[in-house]
Amino acid sequence: MKFDNAEDIIQLTPLWQGERFPNGRPRVPDDILRRMRRIKLEEAWSPLWHRDYNFQVETEFKSTRPGQTMAGRAVTAVFAPQRPDLHETLLKYGQEQENRKGFFNQWVIDSLQEDDVVVVDMFDKVYKGTFVGGNLSTAISARTKRGGAVIWGGIRDTEQIVEIENINIFYRGSDPTPIREVTMLGMNVPCQIGKAICLPGDVVLGTPAGVIFIPPHLAELTVVLAEKSMVRDIFGFIRLEEGRYSTAQIDRDWTLDIWEDFVNWFENAEQTTEFRSLQWEQELAEARSAQGDDVSNGPRA
């Protein structure tokens, strides 16, 4: 077996047709990441949910920078409890055959690029499962610039890490013990994080509500639909405060009258200036075709 194997990564992500890193990992464009950083978890969740990606979210985390949104490209690592023969074989292979330095967690950190996010399945181990401390978190900061980490396990040196402003680390718990009695089974392989699954190159969006893993081939679609949801919510809040519509009217599929009101507002409101590239022809056409139908359905997802 090989760690961080390009052939395997490409085989795992055949739906991605864009640029890749030399190791085969999908490279979602920088502009998509920039736009991701301003959307909320629920806005990113809906497009995936409607396409049967039902296991992309995990919310049971602590965070070193609560309230700070993180978006980047996933670099994954999967760990297991240490078994001496397997541990020695894999550690020796990486060090001697792939010229890797130090312990398994250092291999992962040394591979990071700008805008990367480390995603680690430490099988929920906190005691002796501390993937990063102050030094490695500083290295993540220097290498990724504005990335971070998602760790289904522990961290140490928490009081040092919370002072690092440009990254966010989502983790299960903290402990003073160093990392011990674990073996890395794979790097840039499918990775389970609680109830969710992440692949190398996924867009990792970390928010105050939790973390969502967005497949790279759906990243652009997700951010466009999320932006549409965002501006619709802004409009809805304004009209609710004005008392023009009821909550039932705003929460369900909109009538043509509301859509026309929205589009007129969208084309002129100061709040929508940076979203003017969004198009609404399909939504208007669907509203026109639905005129006269019963729209008393439940809230939109």
Secondary structure, DSSP 8 states (H G I E B T S, - for coil): --SS-HHHHHHH-TT--S-B-TTS-B---HHHHHHHTTS-HHHHHHHHHTTT--S-EE---EESSTT--EEEEEEEEEEEE--HHHHHHHHHHHHHHS---SSHHHHHHHT--TTEEEEEEEEEEEEEEEEE-HHHHHHHHHHHSS-EEEEEEEES-HHHHTT-TT-EEEEEEE-SS---SEEEEEESS-EEETTEEE-TT-EEEEETTEEEEE-GGGHHHHHHHHHHHHHHHHHHHHHHHHTSS-HHHHHS---HHHHHHHHHHHTT-GGGGGGTT---HHHHHHHHHTTTS--------
